[in-house]
Amino acid sequence: MKNSLYADINHYPKGYEIQVNNSHTDWKRTGSLYDIQDVKEVYVQDNVWYTEQIIVQGKHIITKINDKVVVDYIEPEQVDRKDRKLSSGTFALQAHDPKSKVYFKNIMVKQLPD
């Protein structure tokens, strides 16, 4: 039995990725809007609880780490990315480094007005 609803990489949903990475080899750090607006700075250390808030309202994406805004992005009207475009539906929690442990707690989702 597989742990993931999307165990086959060919069936992953399309969309944006907000990075969780404090020290893995990829330089794109926690809070990055991966490959769109990347964060190079390390705002939190490993083995420390922190908050990561992701706010998506209309075409506007804000990422906060411990209440500090690290990404403030507005998707262009005529964006030309088939696999990364704002819409509605599923979101996923993942980790790139198979040797790392990532814990999530107190996950809250709230639908915002347009």
N, CA, C and O of each residue as an XYZ file, in Angstrom:
456
protein
N       0.833     -1.182      0.000
C       0.000      0.000      0.000
C       0.879      1.248      0.000
O       1.837      1.328      0.768
N       0.568      2.204     -0.838
C       1.339      3.435     -0.932
C       0.734      4.497     -0.025
O      -0.481      4.542      0.171
N       1.598      5.357      0.531
C       1.152      6.398      1.455
C       0.558      7.604      0.757
O      -0.174      8.374      1.380
N       0.849      7.785     -0.505
C       0.458      9.003     -1.198
C      -0.683      8.750     -2.175
O      -0.715      7.737     -2.874
N      -1.603      9.679     -2.204
C      -2.683      9.631     -3.180
C      -2.120      9.739     -4.593
O      -2.667      9.165     -5.534
N      -1.024     10.480     -4.732
C      -0.398     10.704     -6.038
C       0.965     10.023     -6.078
O       1.975     10.682     -6.322
N       1.007      8.723     -5.842
C       2.267      7.986     -5.800
C       2.952      7.935     -7.162
O       4.180      7.858     -7.220
N       2.213      7.973     -8.237
C       2.773      7.959     -9.589
C       3.044      9.402    -10.002
O       2.115     10.203    -10.103
N       4.312      9.736    -10.243
C       4.704     11.123    -10.555
C       3.985     11.675    -11.782
O       3.857     12.892    -11.913
N       3.518     10.824    -12.674
C       2.809     11.293    -13.863
C       1.403     11.781    -13.545
O       0.744     12.369    -14.403
N       0.938     11.547    -12.327
C      -0.413     11.948    -11.958
C      -0.449     13.025    -10.887
O      -1.493     13.259    -10.278
N       0.692     13.691    -10.647
C       0.692     14.791     -9.686
C      -0.164     15.922    -10.211
O      -0.194     16.178    -11.414
N      -0.861     16.602     -9.314
C      -1.634     17.765     -9.768
C      -0.689     18.880    -10.218
O       0.474     18.911     -9.815
N      -1.175     19.765    -11.026
C      -0.388     20.883    -11.535
C      -0.572     22.075    -10.613
O      -1.618     22.217     -9.980
N       0.420     22.917    -10.534
C       0.292     24.115     -9.713
C       1.627     24.588     -9.186
O       2.681     24.156     -9.653
N       1.579     25.474     -8.217
C       2.765     26.056     -7.614
C       3.245     25.213     -6.442
O       2.484     24.448     -5.850
N       4.526     25.371     -6.120
C       5.123     24.696     -4.975
C       5.722     25.742     -4.055
O       6.507     26.584     -4.492
N       5.355     25.694     -2.785
C       5.985     26.519     -1.765
C       6.988     25.621     -1.054
O       6.623     24.587     -0.493
N       8.228     26.017     -1.082
C       9.322     25.169     -0.607
C       9.381     25.067      0.917
O       9.131     26.038      1.631
N       9.718     23.868      1.394
C      10.097     23.613      2.782
C      11.492     23.015      2.712
O      11.643     21.823      2.444
N      12.513     23.830      2.949
C      13.894     23.379      2.820
C      14.805     24.352      3.545
O      15.057     25.457      3.063
N      15.301     23.937      4.711
C      16.195     24.793      5.474
C      17.668     24.508      5.194
O      18.504     25.406      5.304
N      17.998     23.244      4.827
C      19.417     22.902      4.704
C      19.742     21.853      3.648
O      20.915     21.514      3.487
N      18.769     21.328      2.927
C      19.030     20.323      1.889
C      19.867     20.966      0.782
O      19.987     22.191      0.749
N      20.433     20.195     -0.103
C      21.371     20.688     -1.113
C      20.777     21.705     -2.092
O      21.523     22.512     -2.647
N      19.488     21.694     -2.316
C      18.854     22.680     -3.189
C      18.918     24.045     -2.510
O      18.514     24.171     -1.354
N      19.417     25.067     -3.200
C      19.589     26.400     -2.604
C      18.273     27.160     -2.429
O      18.254     28.191     -1.757
N      17.191     26.685     -3.006
C      15.888     27.356     -2.904
C      15.281     27.011     -1.547
O      14.877     25.873     -1.310
N      15.222     27.991     -0.673
C      14.919     27.755      0.731
C      13.441     27.885      1.082
O      12.603     28.254      0.259
N      13.162     27.564      2.340
C      11.814     27.588      2.875
C      11.124     28.907      2.545
O      11.669     29.989      2.760
N       9.907     28.782      2.017
C       9.109     29.944      1.647
C       9.151     30.263      0.170
O       8.305     31.012     -0.318
N      10.118     29.712     -0.561
C      10.228     29.976     -1.999
C       8.962     29.582     -2.743
O       8.337     28.570     -2.427
N       8.593     30.373     -3.718
C       7.598     29.976     -4.707
C       8.448     29.345     -5.804
O       8.919     30.027     -6.714
N       8.633     28.046     -5.702
C       9.685     27.296     -6.388
C       9.764     27.588     -7.884
O       8.787     27.448     -8.620
N      10.965     27.999     -8.309
C      11.295     28.332     -9.704
C      10.529     29.541    -10.245
O      10.628     29.848    -11.432
N       9.780     30.219     -9.404
C       9.051     31.412     -9.821
C       9.628     32.628     -9.100
O      10.062     33.589     -9.736
N       9.629     32.579     -7.776
C      10.255     33.614     -6.946
C      10.925     32.893     -5.783
O      10.286     32.571     -4.782
N      12.222     32.645     -5.933
C      12.946     31.811     -4.980
C      13.573     32.638     -3.856
O      13.973     33.786     -4.052
N      13.645     32.026     -2.686
C      14.237     32.631     -1.493
C      15.589     31.965     -1.271
O      15.666     30.741     -1.161
N      16.662     32.766     -1.203
C      18.004     32.227     -0.955
C      18.361     32.236      0.526
O      19.176     31.431      0.977
N      17.752     33.145      1.281
C      18.061     33.290      2.695
C      17.444     32.162      3.511
O      16.388     31.635      3.164
N      18.117     31.800      4.598
C      17.596     30.816      5.536
C      16.959     31.586      6.682
O      17.655     32.270      7.433
N      15.648     31.482      6.822
C      14.918     32.197      7.865
C      14.670     31.349      9.102
O      14.344     31.879     10.165
N      14.821     30.037      8.972
C      14.628     29.127     10.106
C      15.653     28.002     10.018
O      16.116     27.644      8.935
N      15.992     27.460     11.166
C      16.963     26.374     11.222
C      16.244     25.030     11.300
O      15.060     24.972     11.630
N      16.958     23.962     10.999
C      16.423     22.618     11.165
C      16.114     22.350     12.634
O      16.706     22.954     13.528
N      15.183     21.441     12.863
C      14.822     20.974     14.204
C      14.221     22.063     15.091
O      14.308     21.990     16.317
N      13.614     23.066     14.472
C      12.942     24.145     15.195
C      11.558     24.324     14.577
O      11.430     24.426     13.357
N      10.521     24.362     15.418
C       9.180     24.619     14.901
C       9.099     26.056     14.413
O       9.669     26.959     15.025
N       8.397     26.266     13.322
C       8.170     27.606     12.787
C       6.827     27.621     12.086
O       6.241     26.569     11.827
N       6.340     28.809     11.781
C       5.088     28.911     11.025
C       5.409     29.287      9.590
O       6.301     30.092      9.323
N       4.670     28.694      8.685
C       4.755     29.031      7.263
C       3.322     29.294      6.814
O       2.493     28.385      6.767
N       3.054     30.530      6.493
C       1.712     30.929      6.078
C       1.732     31.211      4.582
O       2.587     31.940      4.080
N       0.775     30.621      3.888
C       0.640     30.799      2.435
C      -0.728     31.421      2.199
O      -1.756     30.842      2.550
N      -0.727     32.598      1.604
C      -1.973     33.317      1.333
C      -2.108     33.454     -0.175
O      -1.248     34.033     -0.838
N      -3.196     32.917     -0.708
C      -3.485     33.044     -2.140
C      -4.844     33.702     -2.252
O      -5.853     33.153     -1.808
N      -4.863     34.877     -2.845
C      -6.116     35.606     -3.017
C      -6.126     36.170     -4.427
O      -5.320     37.033     -4.776
N      -7.057     35.665     -5.233
C      -7.055     36.036     -6.647
C      -5.778     35.532     -7.287
O      -5.494     34.335     -7.233
N      -5.007     36.411     -7.887
C      -3.736     36.061     -8.539
C      -2.529     36.417     -7.672
O      -1.395     36.408     -8.151
N      -2.767     36.727     -6.409
C      -1.732     37.201     -5.500
C      -1.333     36.087     -4.530
O      -2.190     35.488     -3.881
N      -0.016     35.811     -4.434
C       0.513     34.798     -3.528
C       1.494     35.471     -2.578
O       2.431     36.141     -3.014
N       1.278     35.291     -1.282
C       2.196     35.777     -0.253
C       2.616     34.582      0.580
O       1.782     33.766      0.972
N       3.910     34.481      0.850
C       4.435     33.467      1.751
C       5.091     34.175      2.926
O       5.885     35.099      2.748
N       4.747     33.729      4.127
C       5.341     34.280      5.343
C       6.002     33.162      6.133
O       5.462     32.062      6.252
N       7.181     33.460      6.672
C       7.873     32.566      7.581
C       7.945     33.284      8.926
O       8.543     34.354      9.032
N       7.336     32.694      9.947
C       7.265     33.333     11.263
C       6.811     34.785     11.149
O       7.407     35.683     11.744
N       5.756     35.002     10.381
C       5.119     36.310     10.170
C       5.932     37.293      9.323
O       5.496     38.429      9.136
N       7.091     36.896      8.807
C       7.882     37.761      7.928
C       7.564     37.408      6.477
O       7.673     36.246      6.084
N       7.169     38.407      5.675
C       6.884     38.171      4.260
C       8.200     37.875      3.540
O       9.128     38.684      3.571
N       8.273     36.702      2.889
C       9.471     36.324      2.125
C       9.181     36.233      0.630
O      10.108     36.278     -0.179
N       7.913     36.106      0.251
C       7.502     36.116     -1.155
C       6.220     36.937     -1.268
O       5.285     36.772     -0.485
N       6.200     37.824     -2.261
C       5.008     38.605     -2.588
C       4.936     38.620     -4.112
O       5.678     39.355     -4.763
N       4.052     37.816     -4.677
C       4.028     37.553     -6.122
C       2.613     37.718     -6.665
O       1.641     37.289     -6.044
N       2.516     38.340     -7.820
C       1.235     38.433     -8.530
C       1.408     37.745     -9.880
O       2.274     38.116    -10.672
N       0.573     36.738    -10.132
C       0.640     36.016    -11.394
C       0.168     36.918    -12.527
O      -0.909     37.507    -12.434
N       0.960     37.038    -13.601
C       0.550     37.859    -14.747
C      -0.726     37.322    -15.389
O      -1.006     36.126    -15.314
N      -1.489     38.195    -16.013
C      -2.740     37.793    -16.680
C      -2.498     36.765    -17.777
O      -3.245     35.793    -17.885
N      -1.484     36.962    -18.579
C      -1.215     36.069    -19.711
C      -0.038     35.141    -19.407
O       0.891     35.040    -20.210
N      -0.067     34.476    -18.279
C       1.019     33.574    -17.914
C       1.080     32.407    -18.900
O       0.052     31.842    -19.272
N       2.305     32.053    -19.319
C       2.487     30.998    -20.310
C       3.184     29.796    -19.674
O       4.281     29.414    -20.080
N       2.530     29.208    -18.674
C       3.047     28.007    -18.017
C       1.887     27.036    -17.881
O       0.956     27.275    -17.111
N       1.941     25.961    -18.615
C       0.838     24.992    -18.586
C       0.731     24.294    -17.242
O      -0.374     24.002    -16.784
N       1.865     24.020    -16.601
C       1.825     23.243    -15.366
C       1.842     24.102    -14.103
O       1.666     23.568    -13.008
N       2.045     25.397    -14.218
C       2.068     26.279    -13.050
C       1.205     27.490    -13.314
O       1.637     28.485    -13.895
N      -0.009     27.372    -12.874
C      -0.984     28.431    -13.081
C      -2.013     28.320    -11.961
O      -2.444     27.220    -11.615
N      -2.404     29.461    -11.395
C      -3.374     29.437    -10.309
C      -4.720     28.936    -10.787
O      -5.204     29.318    -11.853
N      -5.310     28.080     -9.986
C      -6.668     27.591    -10.232
C      -7.206     27.123     -8.878
O      -6.813     27.660     -7.843
N      -8.073     26.159     -8.871
C      -8.597     25.643     -7.612
C      -8.408     24.137     -7.578
O      -8.135     23.505     -8.599
N      -8.556     23.577     -6.393
C      -8.477     22.125     -6.297
C      -7.570     21.656     -5.200
O      -7.541     22.239     -4.117
N      -6.828     20.609     -5.466
C      -6.004     19.900     -4.504
C      -4.747     20.680     -4.152
O      -4.205     21.410     -4.982
N      -4.284     20.519     -2.909
C      -2.937     20.959     -2.566
C      -2.234     19.779     -1.908
O      -2.885     18.872     -1.389
N      -0.912     19.794     -1.931
C      -0.139     18.663     -1.420
C       0.958     19.151     -0.487
O       1.433     20.280     -0.603
N       1.352     18.287      0.437
C       2.495     18.521      1.313
C       3.533     17.476      0.946
O       3.223     16.287      0.876
N       4.767     17.914      0.710
C       5.789     16.974      0.265
C       7.158     17.390      0.770
O       7.332     18.497      1.279
N       8.130     16.497      0.627
C       9.527     16.787      0.923
C      10.369     16.195     -0.194
O      10.117     15.074     -0.637
N      11.366     16.939     -0.652
C      12.227     16.474     -1.746
C      13.264     15.463     -1.280
O      13.565     14.505     -1.991
N      13.807     15.675     -0.095
C      14.911     14.860      0.403
C      14.366     13.605      1.082
O      13.788     13.703      2.165
N      14.534     12.427      0.475
C      13.964     11.203      1.054
C      14.574     10.814      2.395
O      14.011      9.972      3.094
N      15.713     11.403      2.776
C      16.351     11.071      4.049
C      15.920     12.008      5.178
O      16.250     11.767      6.339
N      15.193     13.062      4.852
C      14.753     14.021      5.867
C      13.396     13.639      6.421
O      12.600     12.966      5.766
N      13.150     14.085      7.643
C      11.828     13.960      8.249
C      11.255     15.366      8.348
O      11.910     16.286      8.837
N      10.030     15.515      7.879
C       9.337     16.790      7.971
C       8.038     16.544      8.719
O       7.264     15.658      8.357
N       7.801     17.324      9.754
C       6.583     17.208     10.539
C       5.721     18.443     10.308
O       6.231     19.562     10.261
N       4.435     18.242     10.166
C       3.468     19.327     10.029
C       2.492     19.220     11.193
O       2.140     18.118     11.616
N       2.062     20.350     11.702
C       1.029     20.332     12.739
C       0.184     21.590     12.590
O       0.620     22.590     12.019
N      -1.019     21.519     13.110
C      -1.936     22.670     13.109
C      -2.139     23.250     11.714
O      -2.084     24.466     11.530
N      -2.370     22.396     10.749
C      -2.623     22.857      9.378
C      -4.047     23.393      9.308
O      -5.002     22.710      9.677
N      -4.171     24.614      8.835
C      -5.482     25.245      8.711
C      -5.659     25.769      7.295
O      -4.733     26.331      6.711
N      -6.842     25.584      6.751
C      -7.174     26.064      5.413
C      -8.408     26.923      5.524
O      -9.395     26.533      6.149
N      -8.356     28.088      4.921
C      -9.492     29.016      4.961
C      -9.696     29.574      3.565
O      -8.760     30.091      2.954
N     -10.913     29.472      3.061
C     -11.208     30.035      1.750
C     -11.387     31.545      1.894
O     -12.137     32.009      2.753
N     -10.695     32.304      1.051
C     -10.739     33.757      1.076
C     -11.614     34.271     -0.057
O     -11.748     33.598     -1.079
N     -12.209     35.444      0.100
C     -12.972     36.021     -1.010
C     -12.038     36.428     -2.144
O     -10.858     36.691     -1.913
N     -12.552     36.480     -3.353
C     -11.727     36.892     -4.509
C     -11.306     38.335     -4.396
O     -10.612     38.846     -5.275
